[in-house]
Amino acid sequence: MKKEYTHLLDKYESELDENPRSKCFAPLAEIYRKMGMHHEALAVLKQGIRNHPEDELGFLGLAFCYFDL
């Protein structure tokens, strides 16, 4: 499954590396979650929500991660 997301992972990870306050944290975390990397997704979401507390997708992703766990 990782092969499906390689391009998007590279894109979102590099964007987040360049700008840690980027709003791409939610889609990156969703890819991590779909790949079963829940702890990585939680870390990205928690940091992203600290930077963007108004972002509903961040909270939704957090809820899905906790539900999966």
N, C-alpha and C positions, 0 to 999 in steps of 0.2 A: 504494500500500500504506500510506502514511503516514496516510491518512484513516481506515483501520481502527483505528489505534492512538492517534489524537489524544486521546481521552478518557483512556486509561490513561497516556499520556505526560504529560499535564497533571497528573494525579493524583500519579504517582510523582515527577515533577520538583518539584512544589510541596512534597510531603512531605519530599523530600530537602533542599530549600532551607530548610525550617523546622527540620529536625532532621538535620544531616549524619551523625549516627550511627545513622540509621534503618536497619532491615533491609530496606527496600524497594529497596535497591541492586541485588539480584539480578534481580528482575523487570524493573526499568528497563533494566538492561544487556541482558537477553534481548530486549527490544523493540528496543533499539538494534541488536543483532546481527542480528535478523530483517530490519531495515530496511537492512542493509548498512553501518551506522555502527560499524564494528569498533573504531576508535580511541577513540571516545567510550565504547563498552562497556568496553573495557580500562581506561580511566581510572576509570570508576565502579567497576568490579570491584576494581581494585587498592586504591582508597581504602576500599571497603567491607570488604575482607578485612583491611586493617590494623585496622579498628575491630572486626571480628567474625571472628577467626581460626578459630573453631569452625564457621563456616557452610559446610556442604558444598555448598549451591547456588551459593555464590560461586565456589568452586573448580571446580565443574562448568561454570559459565558461562565461566570463564577458559579452561578446556580447550577448550570449543567454539569460543571466539573464536580461539584459537591454531590450532586445526584448520582453521577457515574461512580464516584468513590463509595 
